[in-house]
């Protein structure tokens, strides 16, 4: 799947948010800054804007991510995969949902002697979706129950969320979410734990049909979502106890 033609990606990636069971379409969520009163509903890259008033029932406020260790300490280098990859992760993709730049395909680019994944979220009140395939192919399942978390080197001009997507229940927005804070556009390396208390459900996106522990045992992707303008880049990803295969 690593050599998947880009022309097929929009079709394959169309189910990131809204083409699964009922109540999985992406609506507004309460962001750290404000409650969104309206949002686009990504569904295969197309969305009609609708106003939805989310209720507070069952909503759990996003806690501040637990920062462990020195944020400025970067992990030791690993041998990358042939071609372009970041810490052996070869698939960093724009799903075609939301007004992202690029709209579809790979986010990876070579800058000087480094490989960077870059994307722009260009509109407020519109959902944007990016994906990182943990096994370097769609549908790969990774058991991360023994992993303490992941170290992410990134920059962002606004907060966003990462969803933990299990292989068997990939589609739809009803997933467990981790708040990733803005860095004001500065690159930083931060460790984020795989601790259930840090990963939240968002009422507007629906009740996850699985526990966090079940998602961790069947991890297939880290999916980046946000409905505010943002300039995001990634230059490092290390998952404790796990190293992806090169495909």
C-alpha positions as CSV (number, residue, x, y, z in Angstrom):
1,X,0.0,0.0,0.0
2,X,3.0,2.3,0.4
3,X,3.2,2.7,-3.3
4,X,-0.4,3.6,-3.6
5,X,-1.1,5.9,-6.6
6,X,-2.0,9.4,-5.4
7,X,-5.1,9.3,-7.7
8,X,-6.6,6.6,-5.6
9,X,-6.1,8.4,-2.2
10,X,-9.2,10.5,-2.2
11,X,-11.4,7.5,-2.6
12,X,-9.5,5.4,0.0
13,X,-9.3,8.3,2.5
14,X,-12.9,9.5,2.2
15,X,-14.0,7.6,5.3
16,X,-11.8,9.5,7.8
17,X,-14.8,11.2,9.4
18,X,-18.2,10.7,8.1
19,X,-19.0,7.6,6.0
20,X,-19.5,5.0,8.7
21,X,-22.4,4.2,10.9
22,X,-25.0,6.9,11.9
23,X,-23.8,9.7,14.2
24,X,-20.2,9.5,13.0
25,X,-20.3,12.6,10.8
26,X,-18.1,15.4,12.0
27,X,-19.8,18.4,13.6
28,X,-18.6,21.3,15.7
29,X,-16.8,20.6,18.9
30,X,-15.9,22.7,21.9
31,X,-12.3,23.8,21.2
32,X,-10.0,25.2,23.9
33,X,-10.8,28.7,22.6
34,X,-14.6,28.6,22.1
35,X,-17.6,26.5,21.1
36,X,-18.0,26.4,17.4
37,X,-21.5,27.3,16.4
38,X,-21.2,25.8,12.9
39,X,-18.8,23.6,11.0
40,X,-18.5,21.9,7.7
41,X,-19.3,18.2,7.6
42,X,-16.6,16.4,5.8
43,X,-17.8,13.4,3.8
44,X,-15.6,12.2,1.0
45,X,-14.0,15.7,0.7
46,X,-17.4,17.5,0.3
47,X,-19.3,19.2,3.0
48,X,-22.5,21.3,3.3
49,X,-22.3,23.8,6.1
50,X,-24.8,23.2,8.9
51,X,-25.3,24.8,12.2
52,X,-25.4,22.4,15.1
53,X,-25.5,23.4,18.7
54,X,-23.5,20.9,20.7
55,X,-24.8,20.0,24.1
56,X,-22.6,19.8,27.2
57,X,-24.1,16.5,28.2
58,X,-21.3,13.9,28.5
59,X,-18.7,16.4,27.4
60,X,-15.4,16.1,29.2
61,X,-13.2,19.2,29.1
62,X,-9.8,18.5,27.5
63,X,-7.1,18.3,30.2
64,X,-3.7,19.8,29.6
65,X,-1.5,17.1,28.2
66,X,0.9,15.6,30.7
67,X,4.4,16.7,29.7
68,X,7.0,14.2,30.8
69,X,10.7,14.7,30.5
70,X,12.6,17.6,28.9
71,X,10.5,19.1,26.0
72,X,13.7,20.2,24.3
73,X,15.4,16.7,24.4
74,X,15.0,15.0,21.0
75,X,15.1,11.2,20.7
76,X,18.2,9.6,19.3
77,X,18.1,9.3,15.5
78,X,16.9,6.1,13.8
79,X,17.7,4.7,10.4
80,X,15.1,6.0,8.0
81,X,13.3,4.1,5.3
82,X,14.4,4.4,1.6
83,X,12.9,7.4,-0.1
84,X,11.2,10.0,2.1
85,X,10.1,9.3,5.7
86,X,10.1,10.8,9.1
87,X,11.6,8.4,11.7
88,X,10.6,5.5,9.4
89,X,7.0,6.7,9.0
90,X,6.4,6.9,5.3
91,X,2.7,7.8,5.1
92,X,1.7,11.3,6.1
93,X,-1.4,12.1,4.2
94,X,-4.0,14.8,3.5
95,X,-7.3,13.0,3.3
96,X,-9.2,15.3,1.0
97,X,-11.5,16.4,3.8
98,X,-11.6,20.1,4.6
99,X,-9.7,22.9,2.9
100,X,-6.2,21.7,3.5
101,X,-3.1,22.6,1.6
102,X,-2.1,20.2,0.1
103,X,-5.7,19.0,-0.6
104,X,-4.7,15.3,-1.0
105,X,-1.7,13.1,-1.1
106,X,1.6,13.1,0.8
107,X,2.6,15.9,3.1
108,X,6.3,14.9,3.0
109,X,8.8,17.3,1.5
110,X,12.6,17.5,1.6
111,X,13.9,20.8,3.2
112,X,17.7,21.1,3.2
113,X,18.9,17.9,4.9
114,X,15.6,17.2,6.7
115,X,12.2,15.6,5.8
116,X,9.2,17.6,6.9
117,X,5.5,17.0,6.8
118,X,3.7,20.3,6.3
119,X,0.0,21.3,6.0
120,X,-2.2,24.4,6.2
121,X,-5.7,24.5,7.6
122,X,-7.1,27.4,5.7
123,X,-10.5,28.1,7.2
124,X,-12.2,28.4,10.6
125,X,-15.4,26.4,11.3
126,X,-14.3,23.8,8.7
127,X,-12.9,20.5,9.6
128,X,-9.5,19.5,8.3
129,X,-8.1,15.9,8.4
130,X,-4.6,14.5,8.1
131,X,-3.4,11.0,8.7
132,X,-0.3,9.1,9.8
133,X,-0.4,5.4,9.1
134,X,1.4,3.7,11.9
135,X,2.3,0.5,10.0
136,X,3.0,2.4,6.8
137,X,0.0,0.9,5.0
138,X,-3.7,1.3,5.4
139,X,-5.3,-1.2,7.7
140,X,-2.2,-2.3,9.5
141,X,-2.8,-3.0,13.2
142,X,-0.2,-2.3,15.9
143,X,-0.6,-3.4,19.6
144,X,0.6,-0.4,21.6
145,X,-0.7,-1.6,25.0
146,X,2.9,-1.8,26.3
147,X,3.8,1.6,25.0
148,X,4.0,4.6,27.4
149,X,3.3,7.1,24.7
150,X,4.9,9.0,21.8
151,X,7.3,11.8,21.3
152,X,6.3,14.4,18.7
153,X,8.4,17.1,17.1
154,X,6.0,19.6,15.6
155,X,5.0,23.2,15.2
156,X,1.5,24.7,15.1
157,X,0.0,28.1,15.2
158,X,-3.2,26.8,16.8
159,X,-4.3,23.9,19.0
160,X,-5.5,20.7,17.3
161,X,-6.4,17.2,18.2
162,X,-4.9,13.8,17.4
163,X,-7.3,10.8,17.2
164,X,-6.2,7.3,17.9
165,X,-7.8,5.2,15.1
166,X,-8.2,1.4,15.5
167,X,-7.9,-0.8,12.4
168,X,-11.3,-2.5,12.8
169,X,-13.2,0.7,13.5
170,X,-11.3,3.2,11.3
171,X,-14.2,5.2,9.9
172,X,-16.1,7.9,11.5
173,X,-15.2,10.7,13.9
174,X,-16.3,9.0,17.2
175,X,-12.8,8.3,18.5
176,X,-10.6,9.1,21.4
177,X,-8.9,12.5,21.1
178,X,-5.7,14.0,22.5
179,X,-5.4,17.8,22.7
180,X,-2.1,19.0,21.1
181,X,-1.3,22.6,22.1
182,X,-0.2,25.4,19.9
183,X,3.5,26.1,19.8
184,X,3.0,29.6,18.4
185,X,4.7,28.4,15.3
186,X,7.9,27.3,17.0
187,X,9.2,23.7,16.6
188,X,9.2,21.7,19.9
189,X,9.6,18.1,20.9
190,X,7.0,16.9,23.5
191,X,6.2,13.5,24.9
192,X,2.4,12.7,25.0
193,X,1.4,9.7,27.1
194,X,-0.9,6.8,26.3
195,X,-2.9,7.4,29.5
196,X,-6.6,7.0,29.2
197,X,-7.3,10.1,31.4
198,X,-5.5,12.3,28.8
199,X,-7.6,11.0,25.8
200,X,-11.1,12.4,25.7
201,X,-14.4,11.8,23.8
202,X,-16.1,14.8,22.1
203,X,-19.8,14.8,22.4
204,X,-20.3,16.4,19.0
205,X,-18.4,13.6,17.3
206,X,-20.3,10.8,19.1
207,X,-19.6,8.1,21.6
208,X,-16.6,5.9,20.6
209,X,-17.8,2.4,20.0
210,X,-14.7,1.0,21.8
211,X,-12.6,1.8,24.9
212,X,-9.3,3.6,24.7
213,X,-7.6,0.4,25.7
214,X,-9.2,-1.4,22.8
215,X,-8.1,1.3,20.4
216,X,-4.5,1.1,21.8
217,X,-4.5,-2.7,21.2
218,X,-5.5,-2.3,17.6
219,X,-3.8,1.0,16.7
220,X,-3.7,1.8,13.0
221,X,-3.2,5.5,12.7
222,X,-2.8,8.9,14.4
223,X,-5.3,11.2,12.7
224,X,-4.9,15.0,13.0
225,X,-8.1,17.0,13.1
226,X,-8.9,20.6,13.6
227,X,-11.5,23.2,12.7
228,X,-9.5,26.4,13.1
229,X,-6.9,28.0,10.8
230,X,-3.5,26.4,11.5
231,X,0.0,26.1,10.0
232,X,1.3,22.7,11.1
233,X,4.5,20.9,10.5
234,X,6.0,17.6,11.8
235,X,9.6,16.6,11.8
236,X,9.7,13.8,14.3
237,X,7.6,10.9,15.7
238,X,8.8,8.2,18.0
239,X,6.4,5.7,19.6
240,X,7.7,4.1,22.7
241,X,8.4,0.3,22.2
242,X,7.4,0.5,18.5
243,X,9.4,1.0,15.2
244,X,7.5,0.8,11.9
245,X,8.6,-1.5,9.1
246,X,9.8,0.0,5.8
247,X,7.4,-0.8,2.9
